[in-house]
Amino acid sequence: MQRRNGPEGIRVTRVGLVYILLTLLIGLAATNTGNNALYMVASAMLGALVISGLLSRANVRGLGLELKAPGEVFAGRPFHLRLKAIHLRGWLPRWAVLVSISRQATPRLIPYLGRHGIARGDLPLLLQQRGRHRIDVVHLASLFPFGFLRKGLRQAVELEFLVYPQIFDSGPALLERAAHAGARPSSLPGRGHELLSLREFRPGDDPRHIHWKQTARTGELIVIRHEAETGRRLTIVLDNAVGELGDEARAARFERLVSEAATAAVHALARGTAVELITRDQHIPFAGGALQRQRILETLALIQPASGTGQPLAVERRGVPQLRLGLEIEPAAGALA
């Protein structure tokens, strides 16, 4: 793709097409009848068409464009690029400027941009492939002054951003495939889900922990004590040693596995679980929080198939549930929609 600024020609709009046909009809009528008034009307209409072309060309020049991607971009999910348009040179303001990523994409209309003015907006975009993406040019078009013509201009920009794998809605189902769901009782009181014991109500106890059935049976306030959950961990093993992905079905299956790993990691981290990611060539140790989420998503966004070894990727983690993903591992029924 060319990165230099350059014209993209003039396209006639529907209104312009009707106008041109009407101008030709009036010119034909003037020729047949010799009516001077019709000659003057046809000349004025042709002059307006020429002026429209010249003003449209000047209307898309002298603009500076800046694009910025959002913090997180996921494949298969619509997002918006932040657009900033600046009037850099010229005495006249700009009217009715259309900005788009491609000539087929839905454009963003800038109705008015004053001298040395700044306009901001969003450009909708949808990408299906993960990985690094680069936008080199933005397409400008002008409907000014009459909307008869659309003068196009290719404007060079520089924007590179990372697209994360697609995230499915079946995160809970994926986590259920990992044994134990990552939580282990500690035999100590805390905010877990497992029942530890029952005891009498004491001042300072949370009334929400009152066991009403036992209270009604004994006639005294009884509260529930839960076990604290420790060691909430999940190991995601993605075996990317798949060799050459010769056919489209195998390549699509590999991309689906990458998205499954990303989906499981995002949902597990949202639950407060520490997540570890292991592939053939990378290892991200156990951690939680937003930074770990970013590390895993960036790794999965850039992961590539590795050479096949014929041996499965074996990982030993005692007491830690594992979600194993590979082309030779069949997913659980109903795991993905």
C-alpha positions in Angstrom: 0.0 0.0 0.0 1.3 3.4 -0.9 2.0 5.7 2.0 2.4 9.0 0.1 -0.4 11.6 -0.2 -2.1 11.5 -3.5 -5.4 12.1 -5.3 -7.9 9.3 -5.8 -10.0 10.9 -8.6 -13.4 12.3 -8.6 -16.6 10.3 -8.3 -20.0 11.6 -9.4 -22.7 11.4 -6.7 -26.3 10.5 -7.4 -27.3 14.2 -7.1 -24.4 15.1 -9.4 -25.5 12.5 -12.0 -29.0 13.9 -12.1 -27.5 17.4 -12.4 -25.3 16.4 -15.3 -28.1 14.8 -17.1 -30.3 17.9 -16.6 -27.5 20.1 -17.9 -27.1 17.9 -21.0 -30.9 18.1 -21.7 -30.9 21.8 -21.4 -27.9 22.1 -23.6 -29.6 19.8 -26.2 -32.7 21.9 -26.0 -30.7 25.1 -26.5 -29.0 23.6 -29.6 -32.2 22.5 -31.2 -34.2 25.7 -30.5 -31.4 28.3 -30.6 -32.9 30.0 -27.5 -30.3 32.3 -25.9 -31.8 31.9 -22.5 -31.3 28.2 -22.6 -27.7 28.7 -23.7 -27.2 30.9 -20.7 -28.7 28.4 -18.3 -26.7 25.6 -19.7 -23.5 27.6 -19.5 -24.2 28.6 -15.9 -24.9 25.0 -14.9 -21.6 23.8 -16.6 -19.7 26.6 -14.8 -21.2 25.5 -11.4 -20.0 22.0 -12.1 -16.5 23.2 -12.8 -16.4 25.3 -9.7 -17.7 22.4 -7.7 -14.8 20.3 -8.9 -12.2 23.0 -8.1 -13.6 23.8 -4.6 -13.9 20.1 -3.8 -10.2 19.6 -4.6 -9.1 22.5 -2.4 -11.5 21.4 0.4 -9.5 18.1 1.1 -6.1 19.7 1.1 -4.2 21.2 3.9 -5.5 18.9 6.6 -3.5 16.9 9.2 -4.9 13.7 10.5 -4.0 11.7 13.6 -5.3 8.3 14.6 -5.2 6.6 18.0 -6.2 3.0 18.8 -8.1 2.1 22.0 -6.2 0.4 24.9 -7.6 -3.1 24.0 -8.6 -4.3 20.6 -10.1 -7.8 20.2 -10.5 -9.7 16.9 -14.1 -10.1 15.8 -15.3 -7.2 18.1 -16.1 -3.8 16.7 -14.1 -0.9 18.0 -13.4 2.8 17.2 -10.2 4.6 16.3 -10.0 8.1 17.7 -9.7 10.6 14.9 -8.2 14.1 15.2 -8.3 16.4 12.1 -6.4 19.7 12.1 -6.7 22.6 9.7 -3.0 23.2 8.9 -3.0 25.7 6.0 -5.2 27.8 3.8 -7.5 30.7 4.5 -10.8 29.1 3.9 -12.4 26.7 6.4 -13.4 23.2 5.4 -16.9 21.9 5.0 -18.4 18.4 4.5 -15.2 16.4 4.7 -15.6 12.6 4.8 -12.9 10.5 6.5 -12.6 6.7 6.3 -10.1 3.9 6.7 -10.8 2.5 3.3 -12.9 3.6 0.3 -15.5 0.9 1.2 -15.7 1.6 4.9 -18.3 3.8 6.6 -16.9 7.4 6.6 -16.9 9.9 9.3 -18.4 13.3 8.4 -16.7 16.5 9.5 -19.4 19.1 8.8 -17.2 22.1 9.5 -13.5 22.8 10.3 -12.6 26.4 10.8 -9.2 28.0 10.1 -6.6 26.4 12.4 -9.4 24.5 13.9 -9.5 20.9 15.3 -12.2 18.3 14.9 -12.4 15.0 16.8 -14.4 11.9 16.2 -14.4 8.1 15.9 -13.9 5.8 13.0 -15.6 2.4 13.3 -13.5 -0.7 12.5 -13.7 -4.4 12.7 -10.8 -6.8 12.3 -11.0 -10.6 12.2 -7.3 -11.4 12.5 -5.2 -11.2 15.7 -1.7 -9.9 15.6 -0.1 -6.6 14.7 -2.0 -4.3 12.4 -0.8 -1.2 10.6 -2.8 1.6 9.0 -0.7 3.6 6.5 -3.3 5.8 4.8 -6.7 7.4 5.5 -9.1 8.3 2.7 -10.5 11.8 2.5 -13.5 12.9 0.3 -15.3 16.2 -0.1 -19.0 16.8 -0.8 -18.4 20.6 -0.8 -19.9 22.8 -2.2 -22.9 21.3 -3.9 -22.6 17.6 -3.4 -22.3 16.9 -7.1 -18.8 15.4 -6.9 -16.8 13.5 -4.4 -13.1 14.5 -4.7 -10.9 11.8 -3.1 -7.5 12.2 -1.5 -5.2 9.6 0.1 -3.6 11.0 3.3 -0.6 9.3 4.8 -0.8 8.3 8.5 1.2 6.0 10.8 -0.7 3.8 13.2 0.4 0.4 14.5 -1.5 -1.5 17.2 -2.0 -5.0 18.5 -5.2 -7.0 18.1 -5.9 -9.6 20.8 -7.5 -12.9 20.1 -11.2 -13.2 19.9 -12.9 -13.7 23.3 -15.8 -16.2 23.4 -18.8 -16.1 25.7 -18.1 -19.7 26.9 -15.5 -18.8 29.5 -17.2 -20.6 32.4 -17.6 -23.8 30.3 -13.9 -23.7 29.5 -12.9 -23.3 33.1 -15.1 -26.3 34.0 -12.8 -28.4 31.8 -10.0 -27.7 34.2 -10.3 -29.9 37.3 -11.0 -28.4 40.7 -11.8 -25.0 39.2 -8.6 -23.6 40.8 -9.8 -23.3 44.5 -8.5 -25.3 47.4 -9.9 -25.1 50.9 -7.4 -24.1 53.6 -9.2 -25.3 56.7 -9.0 -21.8 58.0 -11.9 -19.4 58.5 -12.3 -16.8 55.7 -14.5 -15.8 52.7 -14.6 -19.0 50.8 -17.5 -21.1 49.8 -16.9 -24.3 51.7 -18.6 -24.8 55.1 -16.1 -24.9 58.0 -18.4 -25.0 61.1 -21.3 -23.5 62.9 -21.1 -21.5 66.1 -23.1 -19.1 68.3 -23.5 -15.5 67.1 -21.0 -13.1 68.7 -20.9 -9.2 68.7 -19.4 -8.0 65.4 -20.5 -11.0 63.3 -22.0 -10.2 59.9 -25.8 -10.8 60.2 -25.7 -12.1 56.6 -23.9 -15.2 57.9 -26.7 -16.2 60.2 -28.0 -19.8 59.7 -31.7 -19.2 60.1 -32.7 -22.9 60.0 -30.3 -23.8 62.8 -31.3 -20.7 64.7 -35.0 -21.7 64.6 -34.1 -25.2 65.7 -32.0 -24.2 68.7 -33.6 -20.9 69.6 -30.2 -19.2 69.6 -28.5 -17.2 66.8 -26.1 -19.4 64.9 -23.7 -18.2 62.3 -21.9 -20.0 59.5 -18.1 -20.1 59.3 -16.6 -20.6 55.8 -13.2 -21.9 54.8 -10.8 -19.4 53.2 -9.8 -20.4 49.7 -6.1 -20.3 49.0 -4.1 -21.3 46.0 -6.7 -20.2 43.5 -4.6 -21.0 40.5 -5.0 -22.2 36.9 -2.5 -23.4 34.4 -3.3 -23.0 30.7 -1.2 -25.2 28.5 -1.4 -24.3 24.8 0.5 -26.8 22.7 1.4 -24.7 19.6 3.7 -27.4 18.2 1.4 -28.1 15.3 3.9 -27.8 12.4 2.8 -26.3 9.1 -0.9 -25.4 8.9 -1.4 -26.5 5.3 -5.2 -26.4 5.1 -7.7 -23.8 6.1 -9.6 -26.0 8.5 -6.4 -26.8 10.5 -5.4 -23.1 10.6 -8.9 -22.1 11.7 -8.8 -24.8 14.5 -5.4 -23.4 15.7 -6.8 -19.9 15.8 -9.8 -21.2 17.8 -7.5 -22.8 20.3 -5.7 -19.5 20.8 -9.0 -17.8 21.4 -10.0 -20.5 23.9 -6.8 -19.9 25.8 -7.4 -16.1 25.8 -11.0 -16.6 26.9 -10.1 -18.9 29.8 -7.4 -16.5 31.0 -9.6 -13.5 30.9 -12.5 -15.2 32.8 -10.2 -16.8 35.3 -8.4 -13.5 36.1 -11.7 -11.7 36.4 -12.6 -14.3 39.2 -9.4 -13.4 41.0 -7.6 -16.6 40.0 -3.8 -16.5 39.4 -3.2 -17.8 35.9 -0.1 -19.4 34.3 0.4 -19.7 30.5 2.7 -22.3 29.1 3.4 -22.8 25.4 6.2 -24.6 23.5 8.4 -21.5 23.5 7.1 -19.2 26.3 6.2 -19.4 30.0 4.3 -16.7 31.9 4.4 -17.6 35.6 1.5 -17.4 38.0 0.1 -14.0 38.6 -3.1 -12.1 38.7 -4.5 -8.6 38.0 -4.6 -6.3 35.0 -0.8 -6.6 34.2 -1.0 -10.4 34.0 -4.0 -10.1 31.7 -2.1 -7.8 29.4 0.9 -10.1 29.3 -1.1 -13.2 28.4 -3.2 -11.4 25.8 -0.1 -9.9 24.1 1.6 -13.3 24.1 -1.4 -15.0 22.6 -1.9 -12.2 20.0 1.6 -12.9 18.6 1.9 -16.7 19.1 2.7 -18.6 16.0 2.7 -22.4 15.2 5.9 -24.1 16.2 7.6 -27.2 14.7 5.8 -30.4 15.6 7.7 -32.8 17.9 5.3 -35.7 18.0 5.3 -35.6 21.8 2.6 -33.9 23.9 3.5 -30.9 26.0 3.7 -32.3 29.5 3.4 -30.0 32.5 3.4 -31.2 36.2 1.6 -29.0 38.7 0.5 -30.8 41.8 -2.8 -29.6 43.1 -3.2 -27.0 40.3 -5.9 -27.5 37.7 -4.9 -27.4 34.1 -6.6 -26.5 30.9 -4.9 -28.3 28.1 -5.4 -27.1 24.6 -4.0 -28.6 21.4 -5.0 -29.8 18.0 -5.0 -33.4 19.1 -7.1 -32.6 22.2 -10.8 -32.9 21.6 -12.8 -30.1 23.3 -15.6 -31.0 25.7 -19.1 -31.2 24.2 -20.8 -27.9 24.4 -17.7 -26.1 25.5 -18.0 -23.5 22.8 -21.0 -22.0 21.1 
